[in-house]
Amino acid sequence: MTGKKCAFTAILGRPSVGKSTLLNKMCGSKVAIVSKVPQTTRNAIRGIVNREQGQLIFIDTPGRHNSQKKFNKKLMEVSARALEESDLVLYVLDSSRAPGVEEDEIASLLAPLAEKTIIAVNKIDVPGADFNRAKEFLALRLSAVSGRIFAVSANTGQGVDTLLSALLDLAPEGEALYGDEYYTDQETGFRISEIIREQAINRLRQELPHSLYVDIADMEFKDEKLWVRAFIIVERESQKGMVVGKGGEMIKAIRLASLKNLKQIFDWKIDLDLRVKTGKDWRHNDHTLKRIIER
């Protein structure tokens, strides 16, 4: 063995605790999209951190939410697979919210995995943050992890380096699976679709974000530019007007904001043709759910 560490690490927590923001901060680059809308993450998003001690491959999972809807069940399957396939678990709590039923369920799920679990109590920089409240809950429900609880702020970076060091200390020895230049292994089309979805859900009404997804219809690299044709898919015809907006202003704003973000990620120029179409009741279609959640 080389003495170097390498570990797949599943990030787990209830919706809106800041898992994706923390992943981006740890990786030093934008890996996962971020929104105030719960359950923005739909896929197992991989982010890669390289340190002198070794490599951590994070898998950001959908927020665990108690619902019997088909869409939510599919998301929970993604989360369960990530737990099974990972060497470590990073459990993220929100210090500004009191633990609830979902927190109890997650603690029960992680109890058998305590030896490979580390806990990040996030948002310690926001009003109402209560680190001790979180520690008291964990002492009752996950006492075996009491020595591996860290206060962090995904927004400011406070405590993140200490958290990464603790994860690497717990990680098994192994060769790095990715080169030092990698911070994610996501395919180009997936990253583009996620950026578009992020810009769409952050601009649309509260009830619409879960009713849309983004489909990359075509990509072609020519003349030193990546040409992309993408569709924002909504469930009903009545929702198309919300996405297009008066005089096309909304779809234009989504397109321009997406291009601005993509420019920060990719080295090449991107030409984006963005349109809207209907995929009737797609959240109840097994084939569609499998295609967009398991990609």
N, C-alpha and C positions, 0 to 999 in steps of 0.2 A: 504493500500500500504506500501511497505517496504522502500520507498525512493530511492531504487536502480533503475538504468536505464537499459533499454534493447532496442535495435533498430536494425532492418535490414537496412543496408546501401548500396545502389547501387553505384558503382564506375563507372563514366561515363567520356568519353573523346574521342578525335579523335585518330587514330592509332599512336603508338610510342610516346605517351606523358609520359610513365613510370607508367601506372596504376598498372601493375603486380609487378614491382619492389617496388612501394610504399606499395602495399598490403603485400608483404613479409616482408618489414621493419616494418610495423605496427604490424604484427603478431609475429615477432621475429623468424620466421622459414620459410622455403620454402613451400609456398602454391601454387603459380602459376609459370609456366615456363616463362622464359624471353628470348627474342631474339630481334635483331635489325630488323628482318623481320616484316613489318606491319601486323596487325591482326593475331598475333600468338595465342591470346586467342580466343577460339571457343565456350566455354561453360560458363555458369554462375558459376564461381569458388567461393566457400565459404571459407572465412578466419575468424577466431574468435579471438577477442581481449578481454581479461579480465582485468579490472582495479578496483580499490577500489570503484569508482563511479558506476560501472556496467559493462555490456557486450555489445559489438558491433559485429554484425554478418555482415561482408562485403560480397558483391556479386560483384566480378570483372567481367565486361562485355566486349565483343568484341569491339574494337575501332570502332567508328561510322564513316563510310566511304560512300560517295555518289556514289553508283554503282547499276545498275539494274540487275546484274548477280544473278542467283538463289542462289548461295552459299552465297553471301553477304546479300541478302534479308533474308535468314535464320538466319544469324548472328544478323541482326538488330532486328529480332523477339525476340531473346534471350535478347537483351538489353532492348527492350520495356517491356517485361514481368517483368524484374528485377525492372524497374522503378515503375510499377504498384503495385508490391508486397512489396515495401520498405517503411520504415518509414522516412528515410533520404536519401539525395542524396549527394555524394561527387563528385564534378565536378573537373577534373584535367586538367590543361593547361600546356603547355610547354613554359617556359619563354624565351627559346632561339629561338623560331619560332614566326614570326608574325601571328596574328590571320587571318584565311582565311575563305573561304566559309563554310567549315565544322564547324568551330567555330561559325559562324553566325547561322547555322541550329541548333546546340546544344543549343545555348543561347535561341533561339525561343522555342525550345522544353521544356526548363527548366523554362521559364518565369512564367507559371502558378504554378510551384512548388517551387517558390522562398522562401517561408516561411520555407521549410524543406531542403533547399540546403546550403551547405558549399563549398567553393572553395579553392583548393590547387593549387598554382602556382608553378609547379615543376621545377627542374633542375636549381635552382638559383646558383648552384656552377659551372656551365659550361661556357666556353667562349661564349660571345654573349647574355648572359642572360639579360633580361630587364623586371624587375618586374613592373616598372611604365607603360610600354607599355601594359602589360596585365591588369593592373588596369584601364587604360584609356578605353580599350575595354569593360571591365565589367561595368564601369560607364555608358557607352552608351547603352549596350545591356541587362545588368542584374543589374540595379541600386538598386533594392530591396534587393540585397545580399551584398551591399557595405561594411557592417560592419562585414562580415564573409569571408574575403579573407586572406589566409595565405601563406607566402612564405616558401617553403619546398625544401629539397633535399632528394629524395628517396635513393640516393646512400650513403650519409653520415649520414642521420638521422636528419639533421638540421631541426628544426621546427616541427618534427613529433609528439612529446609529446604535444606541444601546440595545434596542430591540433586535436589530439585524445580527449583532454580535452574539446575543443569547440564542438566536435561532441556529447560527452556525456552530456554536458550542454543542448544541443538542443534536446536530445533524450527523449522520453516519459518514464514515470516510468513503471517498469515491472520486473517480475522475470526472472533470467537468464534461457536460454533454454538449455545451455550446461554446463557441469562441468568445473571447472577451468583448468583441464588437457588438454582440447581440444583447438587446434588452427586451425583445419579444420574438416569437416565431410565427406570429399571425401572418396570413397571406394578405397580399396587397388589396384584393377585392373586398375581403372581410373588413379590413381597417377602414377603407373608404366608406363602406356601407354603414359602419358604426359611427363614423364622424357625421355623416348625413343624418342618421337617426338622432344623434345627440342634439344637433342644431334644430331638428324638427320638434322634438319633444320639449325642448326648453323654450319654444316660442308658441306652442299651441295650448289650448285649454286643458284643464286638469283631466277631463274624462277621455281625451283623445290619445294620449301617448301610448297606452297599452293596446290601442286599436290599430297601430301601424307598424310596419316593418319596411326595410329597404332591400330592394332586389337589384343587383348589378346585372343588367341585361347584356352589356357588351363592354369589352376593354381592348384597346389596341394601342401599341406603342409605335408611333411613326413620327418622322420629322422632329425627333428629339422632344416629343411631347406624348403624354399618356392621355388618350381619348377615352372618356368614360360616359356610357349612357346608363342612367339609373332611374328606377321608379320608386316613389314612395307609395306603398300599398296600404290602403285603408279598407275597412270592412264594409262600408255602405256608401252609396252614391252621395248621400247628403253630407258626408264628411269630406268629400273632395274639395268642396268650396272653401272649407276652413283652411285646408292646406294651401290651396292656390291663392286665396286672399283677394281682396278687392283690387281689380286691375292687375292681378298677378303679383302683388307686392309681397305676399308672404312667401311664395315659392322662390321669388327672387332673393329675398333676405336669407332664406335657408341655404340657397345655392352659394351666395357670396360669402356667408359665414363659414360654410363648409370648405370652400376653396382657401380661405384665409388660414383655417386650421390645418388643412392638408399641406399647405406650403411650408408649414413649420415642421412637418413630419418627413416629407419626401424631398429629395434633391432635384427631381425633374419637374417640369411644368405639367399642369393638369388642365385639360379642357373638359368641363362637366356639363353634360346635357341632362337636366333633371326634370322629371315629369311625375304626374300623379295618376294612379289608376285604382280600380276597385278589385279586391279579392274577397268576394262575399263570404262573411263568417269564417275567415281563415283561422281564427283561434280554435275552431272546432273541427278543423280538418287535420287528421293524423299525419297525412303525407306532408303538408305544409309545415306543421309544427316540427316534425322530425328534420325537415330540410333546414329550417332557420335556427333551431336550437342546438342541433348536433353537428353543425358545420365546424 
